[in-house]
Amino acid sequence: MNNLSLFLFAIAGISLTVGSFYLIFSAFASKEVRDYNAGKIPLPEQKVTCEIEDYDELQRRINKLKRELEDLERPDLTPCEYEPSDEDDEEEGGLVVRK
């Protein structure tokens, strides 16, 4: 049984290796790849569009959100030191664990 499983494993590995190389070489030999390599297929042009009205509206929204965030900052605490209070969690009763 041990020799049979090794033989089957080797056959499966060789088959997968041969199949993968076949797929790679057949893809390179396809008409689309040959046309691309020969320069017959042009590269797609990248279109960069920016509607000024949309950009201005987005920039106004960004500035508004920045102002709101600046209003919420507390100058006496750094962002890492601030933690919300846990008073609300205690009023709800907490978690009950039973065995």
N, C-alpha and C positions, 0 to 999 in steps of 0.2 A: 504494500500500500504506500509506503514511503517513497519508493522509486517512481511509482505511478504518479503521485502528486507532484513530485519534482519535475517529471517529464511534462505533465500538463501545464504546470506553471511556466516552464521554459517555452513551450509551444505558444502559450497565450502571450507571453512577453515579446517573443519574436514576431508574432502576428500583429500585435499592436504597433511595434516599431516599424515594420514594413508598411502597414496601413497608414501610419502618420506621415512617413516620407512620401508615400504615393499621393496623399492629399495635398501636401505642400507643393510637390512638383506639378501636379495637375492644375493647381490654382495658378502657378506661375505661367503655365502653358495656355491658359484660357485666353480667349479673344480680347476680353476687356483689358486684361493686364498687358497684353502685347500692344494693343492700341494706345494705352496710356504711356507705356515705355517708349513707343515710337513718336509720341507727341501729337497723336491724332485727336486725343481727347483734351480739350482745354481745361485748365483749372477753374473752378468756380470763383467768380469775383466776390469779394467780401464787400457788402454794402454797409456803410456806416451812415445811419440816419439819426438825426437828433432834432426833434421838433422843439423849437425854442420855447413855445408856449408850455409844452409839457415839462420841459426842463425847469423853466421858471417856477411853475406850480410846485414841482417836487422840491426845489430849493427852498421855497417859502415854507413848505411843510416841515422840512428838515430844520430850518431855523426856528420855527415855532416850537418843535419838540425839544430842541436844545435849550431854549429859554425856559420851558416848563421844567426840564431836568435841573437847570441851574437854580430855579426857585425851590426845588425840593431838597437840595443839598443842605447839610448842616455843617457849618464851618467849624464847629467845635469837635467834630468827630471825623476821623478818616473813614473811608468806605469799608475797610476791613473790620473796624471796631464796632460798627453799628449792627445790632441784632434786634429783631422785633421782640416785643414782650410776649411771654407765654401765658399771660393772664387769661386770654380767651380759651386756651386749651383746657385749663383747669376748671373752668365753669361748665364745660360740657360733660364732665364726669369721667373722662379718661377711658382707659382700656381695662377691661376685666378679663383676667386670665384664670381659667379653671383647669384642674387636672382630673 
